[in-house]
Amino acid sequence: MNTSPSIGVIVGITIGVVIGLAIAGCIFLFCNAQRKKIKLRRAAEQQRGMQLPIRTNGIDASSVLSDTTTEHGSPTKENKQFSSWFRGSEKRSVLSHSGLPVYPYKDLQKATSNFTNKLGEGAFGPVFKAIMPHGGTFAVKMLASRSRQGEKEFLNEVLVLGRLHHRNLVNLVGYCAEKGHRILVYEYMSNGSLAEFLYGEGREPLSWDRRVQIAQDVARGIEYLHDGASPPVIHRDIKSANILLDGSMKARVADFGLSKEVRSDYPSSGVQGTYGYVDPEYISTAQFTHKSDVYSFGILLFELITARNPQKGLMDYVGLALLNAEGEEGWEEIVDDRLNGNVNLSELRALASLARRCVSPTSNNRPRMREVSQQLQRLGIRRNSSRIERNRMTVNDTLQTMSMADVLKGDLKILNDIPEQPEV
């Protein structure tokens, strides 16, 4: 009689223990499987990272850049248009492991009118304007078919370019790797290149304020490549033709991160970069550094000041400013004549002095790009402060004028209130 409850309790406890062990075993197996998945994912990422070239994207670049408004993949108007078009073609297109849309060659062929709507030609191949069927306009760069770059290298390059995003870069928004074609799709810059504004016919000359703003934009873009990408990106070919202007005239740096193997049918001296912009130390050492980009940017600053082509004696012209008879830097003498003297002289001197430091023959004497960018941003701060001060003075002058007018009105009222004396 007394043993029955004991047996029941024992059986219940045994069943409970078995169920508990089974649950614990399931949990253990699940956690172990998850750990294996994480390890495999990390190993795959490490392996993929080892295959990538040095050009890649950093994390939290705003923490190290002078421009704290760095954007990582923030959608622009053009990106939204591209997304709309892509959704309409998603049955034919897929998202690659880079997160960028991959779409058929025939779709790009149609969007570019069979690759006849050419925007320009460069060392890597022609660039075409593409009008997508569901809205949006983009620039399609067809890389040289004669390049020895394989498909694996191209896809690695796409993976890298897809990670680089900044408001002062021309960002990659898609690509095609079909039947031997290697095509990159970029945001379309409706105002063309800086070179077209400086030297093209029928273009209104850029104002001084606009030139300073362009210098600030370009400096931020290059600074991001140097300090926001991890490992850093060296552009190697900074020039006015590679600075594009969007619909708001904001400057964007283009042609960054691409392999520097140019087309076999493109004129080349064996020296990377563009004549007139190339760091003299690179010519002697055959090695590009961050300071090589700084040198090219210094040339670009002088180009903005003078509107003279670096390939046509720009630096000889700049040298004239350093031979001033009074022993002072005569930067005013080399300013673009089309500005008609509408130049902020203090900004001119600051810009030219900075450019002179950037083009120092010795790279150790050149500033880092972060310092260059910070100095240019301070120009904008001083300009805004001066504008605020001028506005304050204008308001004070207006108030004083109004107060004087009120006094005069009061005096006139008093005079009008004085009764006329009867004539004697």
C-alpha positions in Angstrom: 0.0 0.0 0.0 2.8 2.4 0.9 5.0 1.5 -2.1 2.6 2.6 -4.8 3.1 6.4 -4.3 6.8 5.9 -4.1 6.9 4.1 -7.5 4.7 6.8 -9.0 6.9 9.5 -7.8 10.0 7.8 -9.0 8.5 7.2 -12.5 7.4 10.8 -12.7 10.8 12.1 -11.7 12.5 9.7 -14.2 10.3 10.9 -17.0 10.9 14.6 -16.1 14.6 14.0 -16.0 14.5 12.3 -19.4 12.5 15.1 -20.9 14.8 17.7 -19.4 17.9 16.0 -20.7 16.2 15.8 -24.2 15.4 19.5 -24.1 18.9 20.3 -22.9 20.4 18.1 -25.7 18.3 19.9 -28.3 19.4 23.3 -27.0 23.1 22.2 -27.0 22.9 20.8 -30.6 21.2 24.0 -31.8 23.8 26.3 -30.1 26.6 24.2 -31.4 25.2 24.4 -35.0 24.8 28.2 -34.6 28.5 28.5 -33.5 29.6 26.5 -36.5 27.6 28.7 -38.8 29.2 31.8 -37.3 32.7 30.3 -37.6 32.1 29.4 -41.2 30.7 32.9 -42.0 33.7 34.5 -40.3 36.1 32.3 -42.2 34.4 33.0 -45.5 34.6 36.8 -44.8 38.3 36.5 -43.9 39.0 34.5 -47.0 37.1 37.0 -49.1 39.0 39.9 -47.5 42.3 38.3 -48.3 41.4 38.1 -51.9 40.5 41.8 -52.1 42.9 44.5 -53.4 43.8 47.2 -50.9 40.9 49.5 -52.0 38.1 48.9 -49.5 35.7 50.7 -47.2 36.3 51.7 -43.6 33.7 51.7 -40.8 32.6 54.8 -39.0 34.7 57.1 -41.1 33.1 60.1 -39.6 35.1 59.5 -36.4 38.4 60.1 -38.2 37.4 62.6 -40.8 37.3 66.4 -40.5 33.9 66.3 -42.2 31.6 64.8 -39.6 28.7 64.5 -42.1 30.3 61.5 -43.9 27.6 59.5 -45.6 27.8 55.7 -45.9 25.5 54.5 -48.6 22.9 57.2 -48.0 20.4 57.1 -50.8 20.6 60.0 -53.3 17.9 60.9 -55.7 19.7 59.0 -58.4 20.0 55.9 -56.2 16.3 56.0 -55.6 15.6 56.2 -59.3 17.9 53.3 -59.9 16.2 51.3 -57.2 12.8 52.0 -58.8 14.1 50.8 -62.2 15.7 47.8 -60.7 12.5 46.7 -59.0 10.9 46.8 -62.4 13.5 44.6 -63.8 14.1 42.3 -60.8 12.9 39.2 -62.7 15.9 39.6 -65.0 18.3 41.0 -62.5 19.8 39.8 -59.2 21.6 41.4 -56.3 25.2 40.2 -56.2 27.2 39.3 -53.0 28.4 43.0 -53.2 24.8 44.2 -52.6 24.9 45.9 -56.0 22.3 45.2 -58.8 23.6 43.0 -61.6 21.6 43.4 -64.8 21.7 42.1 -68.3 23.9 43.5 -71.1 20.9 43.9 -73.4 19.2 46.2 -70.8 22.2 48.5 -70.7 22.5 48.3 -74.5 18.9 49.5 -74.8 19.3 52.2 -72.1 22.4 53.7 -73.9 20.8 53.5 -77.4 23.2 50.6 -78.4 26.1 52.4 -76.7 26.0 55.4 -79.0 25.2 58.1 -76.4 28.8 58.8 -75.5 29.7 61.1 -72.7 33.5 60.8 -73.0 36.5 58.6 -73.4 39.2 57.7 -70.9 42.1 55.5 -70.1 39.7 52.7 -68.9 37.3 52.9 -71.8 34.3 54.9 -73.0 31.5 56.3 -70.8 27.9 56.4 -72.0 24.7 58.1 -70.8 22.0 55.6 -69.9 18.3 56.5 -69.6 16.5 53.7 -67.7 13.0 52.7 -68.8 11.5 53.3 -65.4 13.2 56.7 -64.8 16.7 57.7 -63.8 19.8 58.6 -65.7 23.2 57.0 -65.1 26.7 56.9 -66.5 27.8 53.6 -67.9 31.5 52.9 -68.0 32.5 50.1 -70.4 35.9 48.9 -69.2 38.5 48.0 -71.9 37.9 44.6 -73.4 41.6 44.3 -74.1 42.4 44.5 -70.4 44.1 41.4 -69.0 41.9 41.6 -65.9 40.0 38.4 -65.3 36.4 38.1 -64.2 37.4 37.2 -60.6 39.5 40.4 -60.3 36.8 42.5 -61.8 34.2 41.1 -59.3 36.6 41.8 -56.4 37.0 45.3 -57.6 33.2 45.7 -57.8 32.9 44.4 -54.3 35.3 47.1 -53.1 33.8 49.9 -55.1 30.3 49.1 -53.9 31.5 49.6 -50.3 32.9 53.1 -50.9 30.2 55.8 -50.3 30.6 59.5 -49.7 28.7 62.5 -50.8 31.8 63.8 -52.5 32.5 60.7 -54.5 30.8 59.5 -57.7 29.3 56.3 -56.3 28.9 53.0 -58.0 25.3 51.8 -58.3 25.4 48.6 -60.4 27.4 46.6 -62.8 27.4 43.9 -65.6 29.7 41.0 -66.1 28.2 39.1 -68.9 29.9 37.4 -72.0 33.2 39.0 -71.4 31.8 42.5 -70.9 32.9 44.4 -67.8 30.6 47.4 -67.3 30.2 49.7 -64.3 27.1 51.9 -63.7 27.6 55.1 -61.8 25.5 58.1 -60.6 25.1 60.5 -63.5 26.6 64.0 -62.9 24.5 66.3 -65.0 26.9 69.3 -65.0 29.9 67.4 -66.4 33.5 67.8 -65.4 35.3 70.7 -63.7 37.7 70.8 -66.8 34.7 71.6 -69.0 33.8 74.6 -66.8 37.4 75.8 -66.7 38.2 75.4 -70.4 35.0 74.5 -72.3 33.4 76.9 -74.7 30.0 78.3 -73.9 30.3 77.8 -70.2 29.8 80.6 -67.7 33.0 81.1 -65.6 32.8 79.7 -62.1 32.4 82.4 -59.4 35.1 82.7 -56.7 32.8 81.3 -54.1 32.0 78.3 -56.3 35.7 77.6 -56.8 36.3 77.6 -53.1 33.3 75.3 -52.5 34.6 72.9 -55.2 38.0 72.8 -53.5 36.3 72.0 -50.2 34.2 69.2 -51.8 37.2 67.6 -53.5 39.3 67.7 -50.4 36.6 66.0 -48.4 36.3 63.2 -51.0 40.0 62.6 -51.1 40.3 62.7 -47.4 37.6 60.0 -47.2 39.6 57.8 -49.5 42.8 58.3 -47.5 41.4 58.2 -43.9 37.8 56.8 -44.2 38.7 53.7 -46.2 40.4 50.8 -44.5 42.9 50.0 -45.9 43.2 53.5 -47.5 42.7 54.3 -51.2 45.2 56.2 -53.2 43.5 57.8 -56.2 46.6 58.1 -58.4 45.0 60.3 -61.0 43.4 63.5 -59.5 42.7 66.0 -62.2 40.0 68.4 -63.2 38.6 65.9 -65.8 38.0 63.5 -62.9 36.1 66.0 -60.8 32.5 65.9 -61.8 29.7 68.3 -60.8 26.2 67.1 -60.0 22.9 69.0 -60.5 23.6 71.2 -57.5 27.1 71.9 -58.6 28.5 69.8 -55.7 31.9 68.4 -56.7 32.4 64.6 -56.7 35.7 62.7 -57.2 35.5 60.1 -59.9 37.6 57.2 -61.2 38.9 56.1 -57.8 39.6 52.5 -56.8 40.0 51.2 -60.4 42.9 49.1 -61.3 45.5 51.3 -63.0 46.0 49.0 -66.0 45.0 51.2 -68.9 43.8 50.1 -72.3 46.5 48.7 -74.6 45.4 51.1 -77.3 45.4 54.2 -75.1 48.4 56.5 -75.3 50.7 55.9 -72.4 54.3 56.7 -71.4 54.4 53.9 -68.8 53.9 56.5 -66.0 50.6 56.2 -64.2 48.6 59.4 -63.7 48.3 62.4 -66.0 51.1 64.7 -67.2 51.1 68.0 -65.3 49.5 66.5 -62.2 52.1 63.7 -61.5 54.1 63.8 -58.3 57.8 64.3 -59.2 58.8 61.9 -56.4 56.7 59.2 -58.1 58.6 59.7 -61.4 61.9 59.1 -59.6 60.7 56.3 -57.2 57.9 54.7 -59.3 55.9 54.5 -56.1 52.6 56.3 -55.4 51.8 57.4 -51.8 49.1 59.5 -50.2 51.3 62.5 -50.6 51.2 61.9 -54.4 47.5 62.6 -54.3 48.2 65.7 -52.2 50.6 67.0 -54.9 48.0 66.5 -57.6 45.4 68.3 -55.4 47.8 71.2 -55.0 48.0 71.5 -58.8 44.2 71.3 -58.9 44.0 74.3 -56.5 46.2 76.4 -58.7 44.1 75.3 -61.7 41.0 76.6 -59.9 42.7 79.9 -59.2 44.1 80.5 -62.6 41.9 78.5 -65.0 45.1 77.4 -66.8 45.8 73.9 -67.9 48.6 72.1 -66.0 49.6 70.5 -69.3 50.1 73.9 -70.9 52.5 75.6 -68.5 50.4 76.2 -65.4 53.3 75.9 -63.0 55.5 78.2 -65.1 52.7 80.8 -64.8 52.4 80.2 -61.0 56.2 80.8 -60.8 55.6 84.4 -62.0 53.7 85.1 -58.9 56.7 84.1 -56.8 59.0 86.4 -58.7 57.3 89.6 -57.6 59.7 92.5 -57.7 58.8 93.5 -54.2 59.7 90.2 -52.7 56.0 89.3 -51.9 53.8 86.6 -53.4 51.8 88.3 -56.1 48.9 85.8 -56.2 46.5 88.5 -57.5 48.5 88.6 -60.7 47.6 85.1 -61.7 43.9 85.0 -60.9 41.5 84.0 -63.7 40.8 87.3 -65.7 37.2 86.2 -66.2 36.5 86.9 -62.5 37.0 90.6 -63.1 38.5 91.1 -59.7 35.6 89.6 -57.8 37.8 87.6 -55.5 38.2 87.5 -51.7 41.8 88.4 -51.4 42.4 86.8 -48.0 40.9 83.6 -49.3 43.0 83.8 -52.4 46.2 84.1 -50.4 45.2 81.3 -48.1 44.3 79.0 -51.0 47.4 79.7 -53.0 49.7 79.3 -49.9 48.0 76.0 -49.2 48.5 74.9 -52.8 52.1 75.9 -52.7 52.6 73.6 -49.7 50.9 70.7 -51.4 53.2 70.9 -54.5 56.4 70.9 -52.5 59.0 68.8 -54.4 59.6 66.8 -51.2 56.7 64.7 -50.0 57.6 65.1 -46.3 57.0 68.8 -46.6 53.5 68.3 -47.9 50.5 68.3 -45.5 48.3 65.3 -45.1 45.0 65.4 -46.8 43.1 65.7 -43.5 45.0 68.9 -42.7 44.3 70.3 -46.2 40.6 69.6 -45.8 40.5 71.2 -42.3 42.2 74.3 -43.6 39.7 74.6 -46.4 36.7 74.1 -44.1 38.0 76.9 -41.9 37.8 79.2 -44.9 34.1 78.5 -45.1 33.7 79.1 -41.3 35.5 82.5 -41.6 33.4 83.4 -44.6 30.2 82.6 -42.7 31.4 84.6 -39.7 32.2 87.6 -41.9 28.8 87.3 -43.6 27.0 87.2 -40.2 29.0 90.2 -39.0 28.1 92.1 -42.2 24.5 91.3 -41.7 24.6 92.4 -38.1 26.2 95.7 -39.1 23.6 96.2 -41.8 20.8 95.5 -39.3 22.3 98.0 -36.8 22.7 100.6 -39.5 19.1 100.1 -40.5 17.9 100.4 -36.9 20.0 103.6 -36.4 18.5 105.0 -39.6 15.0 104.1 -38.5 15.7 105.7 -35.1 16.9 108.9 -36.7 13.9 109.0 -38.9 11.6 108.6 -35.8 13.5 111.5 -34.2 13.0 113.7 -37.2 9.4 112.7 -37.4 9.0 113.7 -33.8 10.7 117.0 -34.3 8.4 117.8 -37.3 5.4 116.9 -35.2 6.5 119.3 -32.4 7.0 122.0 -35.0 3.6 121.4 -36.5 2.0 121.5 -33.1 3.3 125.0 -32.3 0.5 127.5 -32.8 1.1 130.2 -35.3 1.6 133.7 -33.8 -0.9 136.3 -35.0 0.6 139.0 -37.1 1.0 142.3 -35.4 
